[in-house]
């Protein structure tokens, strides 16, 4: 089972926010997930990004692959190099 760290879209039509989740790569974008580790809200000024660093590092150490967007956010937060 390949595990991904990715974003789950929430919110209204023109006001999205996202939850950072760990899920099987075969599950749909807003479907079943394994763990929720943070939030990302690009609509706020400045953008809001909160994540449980210990959980994120644990999942990365166990082989979970972040998507491009999540990898960029982790790099900005200093979680991943």
Secondary structure, 3 states (H helix, E strand, C coil): CCEEEEEEEEEECCEEEEEEEEEECCCCCCCCCCEEEEEEECCCCCCEEEECHHHHHHHHHCCCEECHHHHHHHHHHCCCC
